[in-house]
Every structure is written in C-alpha cells, then in structure tokens.
C-alpha cells in the first residue's frame, strides 16, 4: 500500500481511552479528515481518502473546507468541546496550502488543544527540483516552508522515507493525547513519499488505544498546600480551562462549598461553576468582574487550578496587591505549575488533586467575613450587569444590550462562541453561564476569524454528542464585522453540509476593542474605523462609511439572513430572531442575524488594568496624559514570587 493509504487506515484505528472516577470512555481519536487538494496530496492522502470512501465511508470521513486555516479552527473547536479526547486531521498541498495552516497551528498550541496537521512537502528525492511553490534558501537547501511549523508545534517530524512514518506517527499521537504536552502535531509528508508503495506491518494498522494520562498529586505536595490554606485568611481560587478538561467542575464545586473559598475564572475556565453559584465571583483580571478583582486585591493565597496565568488573568501582575500573597498552582503541565516562582507547585490532574486536597483539609472553612464580602461584591456586580443589559440606547444598541438579549434567548445548554475584539472581554465579565459546555471563547490566541469555523467545529461536536444521547445544543457565534471579514467563507461549508450554525453579526463599522484601547493610550482611535480614504491627509479616520452590506454578503453565500433594523424595539427583535433561529430545522443550514451597534458605548469597568506600553514622549497631548496614567499603573505591578 502507499504511505497515504497507510496513514488513512492507521488514523482510522486510533482510540482515546479516558477514565473519570470509575467510568471509562473510549472514543475515536480522529473521527474525520479535512483536506484541500493540490499537487502534494491529491495523489497521496487524497487518493487514499477516495479509495476508503468507496470501500466504506465510515473508515475515514472526509470534510471539505474553504481555507486551510479555517479547517484547523474547526478541529480546535471540536477538540475543545470534546475535552481534548478527539480532534481532526488536516491534509494540505505544498506551499501556500501548508503555510495557511500556520496561524491555526499557533492557535492550537497556545490553547493547549490537539490538532493533527499533515502538510505536504516538496520531493524527498529532489528528482524534480525546484518544484512549483518550493521555498529555496541558498544557506540551507533542505529547508522547506514546513520548517516554519517547528516553533508552532508541540511535535514536528518529516517523513522522508516510508519507514519513518512508524515512529513519526507513534510519537506524534503520543503528544497529541498527552494533556500536559498537547497542541499542534505536525507531520510533514513529501509528495513523492505519500504516493510511494511499501510493505506495511500489520501491527502498525492494528487498533490502538491511547490512554489519557491523569497523574495523581504527590502526598507531600498536598500536605504543604493544605497547611498553607489553613493558615490563609483571604484565600481565592482561580479556575482555568484545566478544570474543565479534567472534568473537575463538580469536584471544584464540592471543594469550594466545603471550604467557603470563592472562585474566579479565566476565559477558558468559564463554566466551572454556574454564574449564580454563591461562591462564583465570575471572571477575573483585566476583563473580570469587580467582585473577583476586589477579592483578588486582598487575597493572601491564590489557588490556581488549571490556569496558565495569562496577563489578562493577572491584570498584568497588578491584580494581587497583598504583599504576603502566595500561590498554590495545581496544573498537569509543569510549566504552568511553577509560574510566579511558587514554592507550592502541584503537578497533577486537577480532579485528582482536588479530591486529595479536600480530604487533607478535613473540616477547614474560611472565615465568615470572607463569605459576607463575597456576597456583597456579587450583589454589586450583578446589579451593574443588570443595568448594562437593560439600559436602552436607540436607535443603535450597545454591545451590552446585545449580549444580554442573546443570553436571555439562549437555552442553558446552548454554546456561545467568540474569539477576538471587544466581544470576548464583554462576554467574559457579563455572560451568565449555566452549563459547563456553554461558553467557548478562544482567548489564548484571540484570533480574528476563528469564530465562524471554530463555531462550526463546536457544532460538529455538539451534533455527535446529541447523537450519542447527550443534550441538543444550539451553537451561537457572536462576531463583529472585523472578525467576520477575516474568515466568513466557512459559512459556505455550513451551507454545503446543511449545518445549523447561528451567527449573530454585530456591525459597528470598525474595530471597537482596539479603538477603545487606542483612545485609552492616547492614539485617538487611529486606523480602527471602517471609513473611505480621505486623500488630503491620507486618513481613514473621518471619511464616510463604505457602502458595505454584510447581511447581503452572507445571503449571497446561501445563508438564511435575519436583519434587525435600528429602532426602539431592536433588542426585543433580536431576542425574537435568536428564538426563531433556534426553532429552525436542524438540517436547515446556517442562519445569520445582522444587527448594528454603537461602538462608543462601553461595557462596565472591571476596575482593573492591562499593560500595553504608551509612547514615553509625544507631541500629542492625549498621548502625554495616557503616558502619565500608564506610569502610575506600573507602580502597582509586582513580580509575584510566591
């Protein structure tokens, strides 16, 4: 058989096995393959996919896409919703087909989410050299475009001989299924090697199970952590995505309720507790709630669980102002467990560590004054969000109102998807999550264009979940016009497969998030509005709005479009439109709801900060004022050696 045929058959027989408590789960690791074909893979992996499709379509289902980067985003969305138990493979041609994967690879690795990339490469034999789309470097002739994947992947290999595929795929899938190491796994396949025939051992093509490692916590580490918690007066838990990937949300709720320790959440951690849980402070950090940030400021012990402590989480190291603050970091990845110089790292599965820590703490409970403070701060923030959701601005609504309408119209089990712009920050602090799977915001890479293909990946996973007896989930993508224009083409994929993906497109004629940031930094929203070019100053700041109809654009792609017209009833109309979209047939294809908003109406303040340097000298008075404010904030920044 050829290398391409061996790859497809091998991937069809790989399974993940995961054990949560006493329950064991066995699922296909690679349920399908995406591919856009050109010279490089059309006669290799492409031929193999066609051959097996004719034999039995279930062996390795093939999925189309309109952009290679978007195919990675679909795989990542699927992987996150399946809690890293499953992902897709992506096959590309050489040259631009391969390099289109690079942004997706960076996103997957940054988010610690598995995806298998199979970019084609130039001839291993160099029999035709150079070939179309080959990169040539005079100082290193063995370099190809695919070498760009090395710093973006958690594992990289090139199969220059058929026999090399055995170790390449064995070690690649080892990394893919390792929760401490996972990310983009890239195996480069030269186009001549893909089509080459060789004898494949039966052992390579046999079914194989990859057990997801969930290491237990060291007893000594648990004892030291328990002692630190017992001596703390103001402990606080920061829960990240690792809690959800470890299926530890129930264990976290039990731990918080037993100890009285409140919980703040990172972007990836939203959903670990329902928003109205008495100990849930909601989002923490630069895009956090005032409740979480108020408790964080005085906390003397931070218990980080499954978080990588991004600068938004720590408010660029200004969130924790107690001079004696310490960190207990529970993480399956040593890199994250040792952050902030902690002397109390626990390298372990989040769920198993919480079970042990609960037992070690016995009857410990934080002081009643902390619980009273948490209640008061939650009430203050909830009133703030109620006001933001209900304050009416006409004819153009605020983004706050739009988020509130979507939150009310969606069912508890539905999933909101977002990635970039002002929406992720506003969703983080205001979205009232009611289900562990209900919030999907890609914010580790915050990649513009992720929303629609990522949402499509989530929807694929949700459909598979429902087919296996799980809840029926609608997936609602919330996206601004800036991100929509980056990668709306995957709507065509949803049309072709008749997948009901609901997209709420918020048109604010520019980049609202960076516009607000630019203004706060004294740069006067430069280059962040969509305007026609004013030739006299070569400026895009003050011209007329271009006559662009994005609703008509979506309609031209075959999408059903619901327009929300400005006016007094705009928010009620939006809620009705979302409900109508939810009621549409599951196989009816994507639905886009178009609404305009006012980009100058901000969300409630998090009473926090994010470090973005300001020009130290400037002829602009606005920049001078911003620089003075920046210098003041920098005085609160700490090294946080815990």
C-alpha positions as CSV (number, residue, x, y, z in Angstrom):
1,X,0.0,0.0,0.0
2,X,1.1,3.6,-0.4
3,X,2.1,5.9,2.5
4,X,-1.0,7.9,2.0
5,X,-3.2,4.8,2.3
6,X,-1.3,3.6,5.4
7,X,-1.8,7.0,7.0
8,X,-5.5,7.0,6.5
9,X,-6.0,3.4,7.6
10,X,-3.8,3.9,10.6
11,X,-5.6,7.0,11.8
12,X,-9.0,5.3,11.4
13,X,-8.0,2.7,14.1
14,X,-6.7,5.1,16.9
15,X,-8.8,5.5,20.0
16,X,-8.6,7.5,23.2
17,X,-9.5,5.9,26.5
18,X,-10.2,8.1,29.4
19,X,-11.2,7.3,33.0
20,X,-13.1,9.7,35.2
21,X,-13.7,8.2,38.6
22,X,-15.0,4.7,37.9
23,X,-16.3,5.4,34.4
24,X,-14.2,4.6,31.4
25,X,-14.7,6.3,28.0
26,X,-13.5,5.0,24.6
27,X,-13.7,7.3,21.6
28,X,-12.2,7.6,18.1
29,X,-9.3,9.9,18.3
30,X,-9.6,11.1,14.6
31,X,-13.2,10.9,13.6
32,X,-12.5,12.6,10.2
33,X,-10.1,14.3,7.9
34,X,-10.2,17.8,6.4
35,X,-8.4,18.5,3.2
36,X,-8.0,20.9,0.3
37,X,-6.2,19.2,-2.5
38,X,-3.4,20.3,-4.8
39,X,-0.1,18.9,-6.0
40,X,1.4,17.3,-3.0
41,X,-1.6,15.5,-1.5
42,X,-4.1,14.9,-4.4
43,X,-2.4,11.6,-5.4
44,X,-1.3,10.7,-1.8
45,X,-3.7,11.3,1.1
46,X,-6.4,12.5,-1.3
47,X,-6.3,9.3,-3.3
48,X,-6.4,7.2,-0.1
49,X,-9.4,9.1,1.3
50,X,-11.3,8.5,-2.0
51,X,-10.3,4.8,-2.0
52,X,-11.5,4.2,1.5
53,X,-14.7,6.3,0.9
54,X,-15.7,3.8,-1.8
55,X,-14.8,0.9,0.4
56,X,-16.7,2.2,3.5
57,X,-17.3,5.9,4.2
58,X,-17.1,5.3,7.9
59,X,-13.5,4.3,7.8
60,X,-12.3,7.9,7.5
61,X,-15.0,10.5,6.7
62,X,-13.7,13.4,4.6
63,X,-14.8,17.0,5.2
64,X,-14.3,20.0,2.9
65,X,-13.3,23.4,3.9
66,X,-12.7,26.7,2.2
67,X,-9.5,27.7,3.8
68,X,-6.8,25.6,5.5
69,X,-6.5,27.8,8.5
70,X,-10.3,27.6,9.0
71,X,-10.0,23.8,8.9
72,X,-7.6,23.9,11.8
73,X,-10.1,26.2,13.7
74,X,-12.8,23.6,13.1
75,X,-10.6,20.9,14.5
76,X,-9.8,23.0,17.5
77,X,-13.4,23.9,18.2
78,X,-14.2,20.2,18.0
79,X,-11.3,19.2,20.3
80,X,-12.3,21.7,23.0
81,X,-15.9,20.7,23.1
82,X,-14.9,17.0,23.3
83,X,-12.5,18.0,26.1
84,X,-9.4,17.0,24.1
85,X,-10.5,13.4,23.6
86,X,-11.0,13.9,19.8
87,X,-9.7,16.1,17.0
88,X,-9.4,16.1,13.2
89,X,-6.5,15.6,10.8
90,X,-5.9,18.2,8.1
91,X,-4.2,17.4,4.8
92,X,-2.9,20.2,2.5
93,X,-0.9,20.6,-0.6
94,X,2.6,22.1,-0.5
95,X,3.5,25.8,-0.4
96,X,0.6,28.1,0.4
97,X,-1.7,25.2,1.3
98,X,0.7,24.2,4.0
99,X,1.6,27.7,5.2
100,X,-2.1,28.6,5.5
101,X,-2.1,26.2,8.5
102,X,0.5,28.2,10.4
103,X,-1.9,30.6,12.3
104,X,-4.1,27.6,13.1
105,X,-1.1,25.7,14.5
106,X,-0.1,28.7,16.7
107,X,-3.7,28.9,18.0
108,X,-3.9,25.2,18.8
109,X,-0.6,25.1,20.6
110,X,-1.2,28.3,22.5
111,X,-4.6,27.0,23.7
112,X,-3.1,23.6,24.5
113,X,-5.6,21.9,22.2
114,X,-4.8,18.9,19.9
115,X,-4.9,19.0,16.2
116,X,-3.1,16.8,13.7
117,X,-1.6,18.6,10.7
118,X,-0.4,16.7,7.6
119,X,1.1,19.4,5.3
120,X,2.5,18.1,2.1
121,X,6.1,18.8,1.2
122,X,8.5,19.0,-1.8
123,X,10.0,15.9,-3.3
124,X,12.1,14.0,-0.8
125,X,14.2,12.6,-3.7
126,X,14.6,16.1,-5.3
127,X,14.1,14.4,-8.6
128,X,12.2,17.5,-9.7
129,X,13.9,20.5,-8.1
130,X,12.7,23.1,-7.6
131,X,9.1,22.4,-7.9
132,X,6.2,24.8,-8.1
133,X,5.8,26.6,-4.7
134,X,9.1,25.4,-3.4
135,X,11.0,27.7,-1.0
136,X,14.7,27.9,-1.8
137,X,17.3,29.1,0.7
138,X,20.9,29.2,-0.5
139,X,22.3,28.7,3.0
140,X,20.2,25.6,3.8
141,X,18.7,23.7,0.8
142,X,16.9,21.2,3.0
143,X,14.7,23.9,4.4
144,X,11.1,24.0,3.2
145,X,8.0,26.0,4.0
146,X,7.0,23.3,6.5
147,X,10.0,24.1,8.7
148,X,8.0,27.1,9.8
149,X,5.9,24.7,11.8
150,X,8.7,23.8,14.2
151,X,8.3,26.6,16.7
152,X,4.5,26.5,16.4
153,X,4.1,22.7,17.0
154,X,4.3,20.6,20.1
155,X,5.7,17.9,17.9
156,X,7.2,18.1,14.4
157,X,8.6,15.4,12.1
158,X,9.2,14.9,8.4
159,X,8.7,11.5,6.8
160,X,11.4,11.5,4.2
161,X,11.3,7.6,3.9
162,X,8.2,5.4,4.2
163,X,9.7,3.5,7.1
164,X,9.9,6.7,9.1
165,X,6.2,7.0,9.4
166,X,6.0,4.4,12.1
167,X,8.0,6.4,14.7
168,X,6.7,9.7,13.4
169,X,3.0,8.9,14.0
170,X,3.7,6.9,17.2
171,X,5.4,9.8,18.9
172,X,3.1,12.4,17.2
173,X,0.0,10.8,18.6
174,X,1.7,10.3,22.0
175,X,2.0,14.1,22.2
176,X,-1.5,14.7,20.7
177,X,-3.1,12.7,23.5
178,X,-0.9,13.9,26.4
179,X,-2.8,16.6,28.3
180,X,0.5,18.1,29.6
181,X,2.0,18.4,26.1
182,X,-0.8,18.6,23.6
183,X,-1.1,21.2,20.9
184,X,-0.4,21.2,17.2
185,X,1.2,17.9,16.0
186,X,2.7,18.4,12.5
187,X,3.9,15.5,10.4
188,X,5.3,16.7,7.1
189,X,4.7,14.4,4.1
190,X,6.7,14.9,0.9
191,X,4.5,14.5,-2.1
192,X,6.6,11.6,-3.7
193,X,6.7,9.7,-0.4
194,X,2.9,10.0,0.0
195,X,2.4,8.1,-3.3
196,X,5.2,5.6,-2.7
197,X,4.3,1.9,-2.1
198,X,5.9,-0.2,0.6
199,X,5.1,-3.2,2.9
200,X,3.3,-2.0,6.0
201,X,3.4,-4.3,9.1
202,X,0.0,-5.5,10.3
203,X,1.0,-4.3,13.8
204,X,1.0,-0.7,12.6
205,X,-2.5,-0.9,11.2
206,X,-4.0,-2.7,14.3
207,X,-6.3,-0.9,16.6
208,X,-4.5,1.1,19.3
209,X,-5.7,2.8,22.5
210,X,-4.2,6.0,23.8
211,X,-4.9,6.3,27.5
212,X,-5.2,9.9,28.6
213,X,-2.8,10.4,31.4
214,X,-4.3,11.8,34.6
215,X,-1.4,11.8,37.2
216,X,-2.2,11.9,40.9
217,X,-0.9,14.5,43.2
218,X,2.2,13.9,45.4
219,X,1.1,13.4,49.1
220,X,3.9,15.7,50.3
221,X,2.7,18.5,48.0
222,X,-0.8,18.1,49.2
223,X,0.3,18.3,52.8
224,X,2.2,21.5,52.2
225,X,-0.7,23.0,50.2
226,X,-3.2,22.1,52.9
227,X,-1.1,23.8,55.6
228,X,-0.9,27.0,53.5
229,X,-4.7,27.0,53.1
230,X,-5.3,26.5,56.8
231,X,-3.1,29.5,57.6
232,X,-4.6,31.8,55.0
233,X,-7.2,34.4,55.9
234,X,-8.2,35.5,52.4
235,X,-7.8,32.5,50.0
236,X,-9.1,32.7,46.4
237,X,-9.3,30.0,43.7
238,X,-8.5,30.9,40.1
239,X,-10.0,28.2,37.9
240,X,-8.8,27.8,34.3
241,X,-9.6,25.6,31.4
242,X,-7.7,22.7,33.0
243,X,-10.6,22.3,35.4
244,X,-13.0,21.6,32.5
245,X,-10.5,19.4,30.6
246,X,-10.1,17.3,33.8
247,X,-13.9,17.1,34.2
248,X,-13.3,18.5,37.7
249,X,-16.1,21.1,37.8
250,X,-18.2,19.0,40.2
251,X,-15.2,18.3,42.4
252,X,-14.4,22.1,42.4
253,X,-17.9,22.9,43.5
254,X,-17.7,20.4,46.4
255,X,-14.3,21.8,47.4
256,X,-15.5,25.5,47.3
257,X,-18.7,24.7,49.2
258,X,-16.9,22.7,51.9
259,X,-14.1,25.3,52.4
260,X,-16.0,28.5,51.7
261,X,-13.2,29.6,49.3
262,X,-14.6,31.8,46.4
263,X,-13.8,31.1,42.8
264,X,-12.8,33.5,40.0
265,X,-12.5,32.2,36.4
266,X,-10.2,32.7,33.4
267,X,-11.6,32.9,29.9
268,X,-11.0,29.2,29.4
269,X,-12.5,28.4,32.8
270,X,-15.9,30.0,32.4
271,X,-18.4,27.3,33.1
272,X,-16.6,25.6,36.0
273,X,-19.5,27.0,38.2
274,X,-22.8,28.4,37.2
275,X,-22.8,32.2,37.3
276,X,-25.2,32.3,40.2
277,X,-23.4,29.9,42.5
278,X,-22.9,31.6,45.8
279,X,-19.1,31.3,45.6
280,X,-18.7,32.1,41.9
281,X,-17.1,35.6,41.5
282,X,-17.1,35.2,37.8
283,X,-14.3,36.5,35.5
284,X,-11.1,37.7,37.0
285,X,-8.4,40.1,35.7
286,X,-8.4,42.7,33.0
287,X,-11.7,41.6,31.6
288,X,-13.0,40.5,35.0
289,X,-15.8,41.4,37.3
290,X,-15.4,43.9,40.1
291,X,-16.3,41.2,42.5
292,X,-13.4,38.9,41.5
293,X,-11.0,41.7,41.3
294,X,-11.9,43.1,44.7
295,X,-11.4,39.8,46.4
296,X,-8.1,39.2,44.4
297,X,-6.6,42.5,45.5
298,X,-6.6,41.5,49.2
299,X,-6.1,37.7,48.8
300,X,-3.2,36.3,50.7
301,X,-3.3,32.9,49.0
302,X,-4.1,32.2,45.4
303,X,-5.0,28.6,44.5
304,X,-4.6,28.4,40.7
305,X,-6.2,25.3,39.2
306,X,-5.6,24.6,35.5
307,X,-4.6,28.1,34.6
308,X,-1.6,29.3,32.7
309,X,-1.8,32.8,34.3
310,X,-2.1,34.9,31.1
311,X,-1.6,38.6,31.6
312,X,-5.3,39.2,31.3
313,X,-5.8,36.8,34.3
314,X,-3.3,38.6,36.5
315,X,-4.2,42.1,35.2
316,X,-0.6,42.3,34.0
317,X,0.5,41.3,37.6
318,X,-1.4,44.1,39.3
319,X,-4.4,42.0,40.4
320,X,-2.9,40.7,43.6
321,X,-1.8,43.5,45.9
322,X,-1.4,41.7,49.2
323,X,2.4,41.9,50.0
324,X,2.3,38.4,51.5
325,X,0.4,36.7,48.7
326,X,1.4,33.1,48.0
327,X,0.5,30.8,45.1
328,X,-0.6,27.1,45.1
329,X,-0.5,26.1,41.4
330,X,-2.3,22.9,40.5
331,X,-1.6,22.0,36.9
332,X,-0.9,19.0,34.8
333,X,1.8,21.0,33.0
334,X,4.9,21.7,35.0
335,X,5.5,25.0,33.0
336,X,2.2,26.3,34.5
337,X,2.5,24.7,37.9
338,X,5.8,26.6,38.6
339,X,4.7,30.0,37.4
340,X,5.1,33.1,39.6
341,X,8.0,31.4,41.3
342,X,5.6,29.5,43.5
343,X,7.1,27.2,46.2
344,X,3.9,25.2,46.2
345,X,3.5,23.6,42.8
346,X,1.3,20.6,42.4
347,X,1.9,18.8,39.1
348,X,-1.2,16.7,38.8
349,X,-4.7,16.2,37.2
350,X,-7.0,18.9,38.6
351,X,-9.7,16.5,39.7
352,X,-7.4,14.0,41.5
353,X,-5.6,16.9,43.2
354,X,-8.9,18.4,44.4
355,X,-10.0,15.0,45.8
356,X,-6.8,14.7,47.8
357,X,-6.8,18.3,48.9
358,X,-10.4,18.1,50.2
359,X,-9.5,15.0,52.3
360,X,-6.4,16.7,53.7
361,X,-8.3,19.8,54.7
362,X,-10.8,17.9,56.8
363,X,-13.3,20.3,58.4
364,X,-11.4,23.5,57.3
365,X,-13.5,26.5,56.4
366,X,-12.6,30.1,55.5
367,X,-13.8,32.8,57.8
368,X,-17.4,34.1,57.7
369,X,-16.2,37.6,56.9
370,X,-14.9,36.4,53.6
371,X,-18.2,34.8,52.7
372,X,-20.0,38.0,53.6
373,X,-17.7,40.1,51.5
374,X,-18.2,37.7,48.5
375,X,-22.0,38.0,48.8
376,X,-21.8,41.8,48.9
377,X,-19.4,42.1,46.0
378,X,-21.5,39.6,43.9
379,X,-24.6,41.7,44.6
380,X,-22.8,44.9,43.5
381,X,-21.6,43.3,40.2
382,X,-24.9,41.6,39.4
383,X,-26.7,45.0,39.7
384,X,-24.1,46.5,37.4
385,X,-24.7,43.8,34.7
386,X,-28.5,44.1,35.1
387,X,-28.2,47.8,34.4
388,X,-25.9,47.3,31.4
389,X,-28.2,44.7,29.9
390,X,-31.3,46.8,30.5
391,X,-30.1,50.4,29.6
392,X,-31.7,51.2,26.3
393,X,-29.8,53.1,23.6
394,X,-31.7,53.8,20.4
395,X,-31.6,53.6,17.5
396,X,-28.3,51.8,17.8
397,X,-28.0,49.5,20.9
398,X,-24.9,48.9,22.9
399,X,-23.0,45.7,22.8
400,X,-24.0,45.1,26.4
401,X,-27.7,45.1,25.4
402,X,-27.0,42.7,22.5
403,X,-25.1,40.3,24.9
404,X,-28.0,40.5,27.4
405,X,-30.5,39.6,24.7
406,X,-28.5,36.7,23.4
407,X,-28.0,35.4,27.0
408,X,-31.8,35.5,27.7
409,X,-32.8,33.9,24.4
410,X,-30.3,31.0,24.5
411,X,-31.1,27.8,26.5
412,X,-28.8,26.8,29.3
413,X,-27.2,24.0,27.3
414,X,-26.5,26.2,24.2
415,X,-23.0,27.3,23.4
416,X,-21.8,30.9,22.8
417,X,-18.7,31.1,20.6
418,X,-16.3,34.1,20.2
419,X,-12.6,34.9,19.9
420,X,-11.5,38.4,19.2
421,X,-12.3,42.1,19.5
422,X,-14.3,43.7,22.3
423,X,-16.8,40.9,22.5
424,X,-14.6,38.4,24.4
425,X,-13.9,40.8,27.2
426,X,-17.5,41.8,27.5
427,X,-18.7,38.2,27.3
428,X,-16.1,37.2,29.9
429,X,-17.3,39.7,32.5
430,X,-21.0,39.6,31.7
431,X,-22.1,36.3,30.2
432,X,-24.2,34.3,32.7
433,X,-23.1,30.8,32.1
434,X,-25.3,27.9,33.2
435,X,-23.7,24.8,31.7
436,X,-20.0,23.7,31.8
437,X,-20.1,23.5,27.9
438,X,-22.0,26.7,27.4
439,X,-19.1,29.1,26.9
440,X,-16.5,28.8,24.2
441,X,-14.2,31.8,23.8
442,X,-10.8,31.3,22.2
443,X,-8.7,33.9,24.0
444,X,-5.3,32.4,24.4
445,X,-4.5,33.5,20.8
446,X,-7.6,35.7,20.4
447,X,-7.5,35.0,16.7
448,X,-9.7,37.2,14.5
449,X,-11.5,34.9,12.1
450,X,-11.7,31.9,14.5
451,X,-15.4,32.5,15.4
452,X,-17.3,31.0,12.4
453,X,-15.0,28.0,11.7
454,X,-14.4,27.4,15.4
455,X,-18.2,27.6,16.0
456,X,-18.7,25.1,13.1
457,X,-16.3,22.7,14.9
458,X,-18.2,23.1,18.1
459,X,-21.4,22.4,16.3
460,X,-20.0,19.2,14.8
461,X,-19.0,18.0,18.2
462,X,-22.4,19.0,19.6
463,X,-24.2,17.0,16.9
464,X,-22.1,14.0,17.7
465,X,-22.8,14.5,21.4
466,X,-26.5,14.6,20.8
467,X,-26.4,11.5,18.6
468,X,-24.7,9.7,21.5
469,X,-27.6,10.6,23.8
470,X,-26.4,14.0,25.1
471,X,-28.3,17.3,25.1
472,X,-29.3,19.1,21.9
473,X,-27.2,22.2,21.8
474,X,-27.6,25.2,19.6
475,X,-24.3,26.9,18.9
476,X,-24.4,30.7,18.6
477,X,-21.4,32.6,17.2
478,X,-21.1,36.2,18.2
479,X,-18.8,38.1,15.9
480,X,-18.0,41.7,15.0
481,X,-17.7,42.8,11.4
482,X,-13.9,43.0,11.6
483,X,-13.6,39.3,12.5
484,X,-16.4,38.3,10.1
485,X,-14.5,39.7,7.2
486,X,-11.4,37.7,8.2
487,X,-12.9,34.3,7.6
488,X,-16.6,34.2,6.8
489,X,-16.0,31.7,4.0
490,X,-16.7,28.7,6.2
491,X,-20.4,29.7,6.1
492,X,-20.2,28.0,2.7
493,X,-19.1,24.8,4.4
494,X,-22.1,25.0,6.7
495,X,-24.4,25.6,3.7
496,X,-22.9,22.6,1.9
497,X,-23.5,20.3,4.8
498,X,-26.8,21.9,5.9
499,X,-25.4,22.5,9.4
500,X,-27.5,24.9,11.6
501,X,-24.9,27.3,12.9
502,X,-26.4,30.6,14.3
503,X,-24.3,33.7,13.8
504,X,-25.0,37.0,15.4
505,X,-23.1,39.5,13.3
506,X,-22.6,42.8,15.2
507,X,-21.7,45.6,12.7
508,X,-20.0,48.6,14.3
509,X,-18.1,49.7,11.2
510,X,-14.6,49.1,12.6
511,X,-12.6,47.6,15.4
512,X,-14.3,48.5,18.6
513,X,-11.9,46.9,21.0
514,X,-8.7,48.3,19.5
515,X,-10.5,51.6,19.0
516,X,-11.2,51.9,22.8
517,X,-7.6,50.7,23.6
518,X,-6.2,53.2,21.1
519,X,-8.1,56.0,22.8
520,X,-7.0,55.0,26.3
521,X,-3.4,55.0,25.1
522,X,-3.7,58.5,23.6
523,X,-3.7,57.4,19.9
524,X,-7.2,58.7,19.3
525,X,-8.7,55.5,17.7
526,X,-6.3,55.8,14.8
527,X,-6.9,53.4,12.0
528,X,-9.7,51.5,13.8
529,X,-12.8,52.7,12.0
530,X,-14.0,51.5,8.6
531,X,-14.1,54.7,6.6
532,X,-13.4,55.7,3.0
533,X,-9.9,57.2,2.3
534,X,-9.6,61.0,2.7
535,X,-7.0,61.9,0.2
536,X,-5.9,65.3,1.6
537,X,-4.4,63.8,4.8
538,X,-4.4,60.1,3.6
539,X,-6.6,59.3,6.5
540,X,-9.3,56.7,7.2
541,X,-10.5,58.4,10.4
542,X,-13.0,60.9,9.1
543,X,-14.3,59.7,5.8
544,X,-17.8,58.3,5.0
545,X,-18.7,54.8,5.9
546,X,-18.2,52.5,2.9
547,X,-21.4,51.2,1.5
548,X,-20.9,47.6,2.6
549,X,-23.8,45.2,3.2
550,X,-22.5,42.2,5.1
551,X,-26.0,40.8,5.5
552,X,-26.3,40.7,1.7
553,X,-22.8,39.1,1.6
554,X,-23.9,36.3,3.8
555,X,-27.1,35.8,1.8
556,X,-25.1,35.5,-1.4
557,X,-23.3,32.6,0.2
558,X,-26.6,30.7,0.7
559,X,-27.1,31.7,4.3
560,X,-30.6,32.5,5.7
561,X,-30.3,36.1,6.9
562,X,-32.5,37.9,9.6
563,X,-32.0,41.6,9.6
564,X,-32.6,43.6,12.8
565,X,-33.5,47.1,11.9
566,X,-32.5,50.0,14.2
567,X,-35.3,51.4,16.4
568,X,-37.0,51.3,19.8
569,X,-37.7,47.5,19.5
570,X,-34.3,46.5,18.4
571,X,-33.4,44.4,21.4
572,X,-36.8,42.7,21.5
573,X,-36.5,42.0,17.8
574,X,-33.0,40.5,18.4
575,X,-34.3,38.1,21.0
576,X,-37.2,37.0,18.8
577,X,-34.7,36.4,15.9
578,X,-32.5,34.2,18.0
579,X,-35.5,32.2,19.2
580,X,-36.7,31.9,15.6
581,X,-33.2,30.7,14.6
582,X,-33.2,28.1,17.4
583,X,-36.6,26.9,16.3
584,X,-35.4,26.3,12.7
585,X,-34.8,22.7,11.5
586,X,-31.5,21.2,12.5
587,X,-30.7,20.4,8.9
588,X,-31.7,23.7,7.5
589,X,-28.3,25.3,7.2
590,X,-26.7,28.3,8.8
591,X,-28.7,31.4,9.9
592,X,-27.1,34.8,10.3
593,X,-28.7,37.6,12.3
594,X,-27.4,41.1,11.4
595,X,-27.5,43.9,13.9
596,X,-25.8,47.3,14.1
597,X,-24.4,48.6,17.4
598,X,-22.8,51.8,18.7
599,X,-19.1,51.1,19.2
600,X,-18.6,54.0,21.6
601,X,-20.9,52.6,24.3
602,X,-18.5,50.7,26.6
603,X,-19.1,47.7,28.9
604,X,-18.9,48.2,32.7
605,X,-15.4,48.7,34.0
606,X,-13.6,45.7,35.6
607,X,-11.7,48.2,37.8
608,X,-8.6,46.5,36.5
609,X,-5.7,47.1,34.1
610,X,-3.9,45.7,31.2
611,X,-0.2,46.5,30.4
612,X,0.1,48.0,26.9
613,X,3.1,50.4,26.8
614,X,2.4,54.0,25.9
615,X,4.8,56.2,23.9
616,X,7.1,57.9,26.5
617,X,7.5,61.1,24.5
618,X,4.9,62.5,22.2
619,X,3.7,65.7,20.5
620,X,0.1,64.6,21.1
621,X,-1.4,65.9,24.4
622,X,-3.7,62.8,24.6
623,X,-0.6,60.6,24.5
624,X,1.1,62.6,27.2
625,X,-1.8,62.2,29.5
626,X,-2.0,58.5,28.7
627,X,1.7,58.1,29.4
628,X,1.3,59.6,32.9
629,X,-1.6,57.2,33.7
630,X,0.5,54.3,32.4
631,X,3.4,55.2,34.7
632,X,1.0,55.4,37.7
633,X,-0.3,51.9,36.9
634,X,3.2,50.5,36.6
635,X,3.9,51.3,40.2
636,X,1.3,48.6,41.2
637,X,2.9,45.9,39.1
638,X,4.6,43.1,41.0
639,X,6.9,40.2,40.4
640,X,4.6,37.9,42.3
641,X,7.2,35.5,43.5
642,X,5.0,33.2,45.7
